[in-house]
Amino acid sequence: MAEINQNAKIYQSTDINLIFKITNDINIEGYNAYWGLYKTDKKTEEVVHKTTSNVDEITVHSDKFVIHLKAGDTNIATGNYYHEARLTDSDGLTNVVSKGIIMVEKSLTHK
């Protein structure tokens, strides 16, 4: 179920939705989700995290989940970051479903 090399490029201080499609035929609606962004040299140092506990942070649909990043979340140093997403079903079974690198670039229009 885990999808590796789910890489993306985002820009500093911008709002963005990261969409993760589920590739096997299971309905994940009602699952809990957790997503974390970490410094690549220290995968234990979390920079940003989102959970379904906060409704406006992650939304879960039948075949995808969406991470809602606000400009304040992406107002971080430029560079490469490691990210990982985890889903938990109603029985409490947890699986890593996505991981990869997110490159944060400077926005030329951000002052």
C-alpha positions, 0 to 999 in steps of 0.5 A, spaced: 500 500 500 505 504 501 507 509 495 515 511 495 518 516 491 512 521 492 516 527 490 513 534 489 515 541 489 512 547 493 513 554 493 515 558 500 509 562 503 503 559 499 497 555 500 497 548 497 493 542 497 497 535 496 493 530 493 494 522 495 490 517 491 490 510 493 492 505 488 488 499 491 481 498 491 479 500 498 475 505 501 479 509 506 473 514 508 473 514 515 480 513 516 484 517 520 490 520 517 497 523 519 502 527 515 509 529 517 514 533 513 521 532 516 528 535 515 532 530 510 538 530 514 534 528 521 528 525 519 526 525 526 526 533 526 519 534 524 517 541 521 510 541 519 505 536 521 497 535 519 492 530 522 485 528 521 483 530 528 483 538 525 478 538 520 481 543 516 488 540 515 486 533 512 480 531 508 479 523 507 475 521 501 473 514 498 480 513 494 484 519 496 486 524 502 488 531 501 493 535 505 491 542 506 497 546 507 497 554 508 502 559 507 504 559 514 506 552 513 510 553 507 514 559 510 520 554 511 527 554 509 528 552 502 531 545 500 529 538 500 524 535 506 522 528 507 515 527 508 511 521 510 503 519 510 500 514 515 493 512 515 489 508 521 483 504 519 477 503 524 480 497 527 486 501 529 491 498 524 496 503 521 500 503 515 505 508 511 501 509 505 506 515 502 513 517 503 518 521 499 521 528 498 518 535 497 522 540 495 521 547 497 523 553 493 523 560 494 517 564 491 519 570 487 513 574 488 513 573 496 516 579 500 
